[in-house]
């Protein structure tokens, strides 16, 4: 399935006259409730007040899904940020820069630079009235695309691994729509 996803992303990027391999990724997470069959890997995200799991994703600047990791909701973004960028860099070693929200600040900046030779830029919220945040809206849009698939409205899966597979399948459907429109 990963090969299918990679090939679709390659074709989408080529169709848009982009380099085949991305140099920038944008990371974010989404806490989702689990159902009664939610299995064994469930936690509580105190910030969002959600009992369930957290989906961490990395996208390119076009919103293509580069990597996904699902884990218990109680794990902090800054603790799992390195893992998701590392997953994205395994498939796309050309990634040199990462954008993220304030939840990823701290030691992650130096860890990415030292271990993955990747720069991390934190995109901060604006004070005052609402404005779209540069780069961050792209990953938020991808999360919205994934939520359009009813299967992702909640985490119905028994294990985090099967939840990751469902997320990839959802994006493959989205990628096919992008490619053939």
C-alpha positions in Angstrom: 0.0 0.0 0.0 2.9 2.4 0.8 4.2 1.9 -2.8 0.7 2.8 -4.2 0.7 6.0 -2.1 4.2 6.9 -3.1 3.4 6.4 -6.8 0.2 8.5 -6.6 2.1 11.3 -4.8 4.8 11.2 -7.4 2.3 11.5 -10.2 0.3 14.3 -8.6 3.5 16.3 -8.0 4.6 15.7 -11.6 1.2 16.7 -12.9 1.6 20.0 -11.0 5.1 20.6 -12.3 6.7 20.0 -8.9 9.8 18.0 -8.1 8.9 14.3 -7.7 10.2 14.3 -4.1 9.2 17.0 -1.6 11.7 19.1 0.2 9.2 20.5 2.8 6.8 18.7 5.1 4.2 20.0 7.4 3.2 18.1 10.6 0.2 18.1 12.8 -1.9 15.8 14.9 -5.6 15.2 15.4 -7.2 13.6 18.4 -10.1 11.3 17.6 -12.6 9.5 19.7 -12.6 5.7 19.6 -15.7 3.6 19.6 -16.7 0.7 21.9 -14.5 -1.6 19.8 -11.6 0.7 20.1 -9.2 -2.0 21.2 -6.4 -1.6 23.7 -4.4 1.5 22.7 -6.6 4.3 24.1 -5.5 7.4 26.0 -6.9 10.7 27.1 -5.9 14.0 25.5 -6.4 16.5 28.3 -6.0 19.5 26.1 -8.9 18.5 23.8 -10.8 16.5 26.4 -10.9 13.4 24.1 -10.6 9.8 25.1 -9.2 7.9 22.1 -6.3 8.0 19.8 -4.2 10.7 18.1 -3.3 10.7 14.3 0.0 12.3 13.5 0.4 13.2 9.8 3.1 14.7 7.7 2.1 16.3 4.3 3.9 18.1 1.5 3.1 21.6 0.5 0.3 20.3 -1.8 -1.4 18.5 1.1 -0.3 15.0 0.0 0.0 12.5 2.9 3.7 11.6 3.3 3.5 9.7 6.6 0.9 8.8 9.3 1.3 7.4 12.8 -1.6 6.6 15.2 -1.0 6.2 18.9 -2.8 6.8 22.2 -4.1 10.3 22.6 -2.3 11.1 25.8 1.1 11.3 24.1 2.3 14.9 23.5 2.9 16.3 20.1 6.5 17.4 21.0 7.2 13.7 22.0 6.0 12.2 18.8 7.0 14.9 16.3 10.4 13.4 15.7 8.9 10.1 14.9 6.5 11.4 12.2 9.3 13.5 10.5 11.6 10.5 10.7 8.9 8.3 9.0 8.4 10.9 6.2 12.2 11.2 5.7 12.6 7.4 5.3 10.4 7.6 2.2 11.4 11.1 1.1 15.0 11.7 2.1 14.9 15.0 0.2 12.9 16.7 3.0 15.0 19.6 4.5 12.4 21.7 6.3 9.4 21.0 8.5 6.6 23.4 9.6 4.6 22.7 12.7 2.5 24.5 15.3 3.6 25.6 18.8 2.9 22.1 20.3 6.1 20.8 18.7 8.4 23.5 20.1 11.2 22.7 22.5 13.9 20.1 22.2 12.4 18.8 18.9 14.0 21.7 17.0 17.6 20.6 17.9 16.8 16.9 17.7 15.6 17.2 14.1 18.5 19.4 13.1 21.1 17.0 14.7 19.6 13.6 13.8 17.7 14.2 10.6 19.5 17.3 9.2 16.1 19.0 9.0 15.1 22.5 10.0 11.9 23.0 12.0 10.0 26.2 11.8 7.2 26.8 14.3 4.2 28.7 12.8 2.7 30.7 15.6 -0.9 31.9 16.0 -1.6 35.5 15.4 -2.9 37.7 18.3 -6.3 39.2 17.8 -8.7 38.2 15.1 -8.6 35.0 13.2 -6.2 34.7 10.2 -5.2 31.7 8.1 -1.7 30.5 9.2 0.9 30.1 6.5 1.7 26.5 5.7 -0.3 25.2 8.6 -3.6 25.5 6.7 -2.3 22.8 4.3 -2.0 20.1 6.9 -5.3 21.2 8.4 -7.0 20.8 5.0 -5.5 17.3 4.6 -7.0 16.3 8.0 -10.3 17.7 6.8 -10.0 15.6 3.5 -9.4 12.5 5.7 -12.4 13.3 7.9 -14.6 13.5 4.8 -14.3 9.7 4.6 -16.9 8.6 7.1 -14.6 5.8 8.3 -12.3 8.4 9.8 -14.9 10.4 11.7 -14.0 8.3 14.7 -11.4 5.7 15.2 -13.4 2.4 14.6 -10.3 0.2 14.4 -9.1 -2.3 17.0 -5.4 -1.4 16.7 -3.5 1.7 15.8 -1.9 -0.1 12.9 -5.2 -0.8 11.3 -6.2 2.8 11.9 -3.0 3.9 10.0 -4.0 1.6 7.1 -7.5 3.1 6.9 -6.0 6.6 6.9 -3.8 5.7 4.0 -6.6 4.1 2.1 -8.7 7.3 2.6 -5.9 9.4 1.2 -5.4 7.0 -1.7 -9.0 7.7 -2.6 -8.4 11.4 -2.3 -5.2 11.2 -4.4 -7.0 9.3 -7.2 -9.7 12.1 -7.3 -6.9 14.7 -7.5 -5.1 12.8 -10.2 -8.0 12.2 -12.5 -9.9 15.5 -12.3 
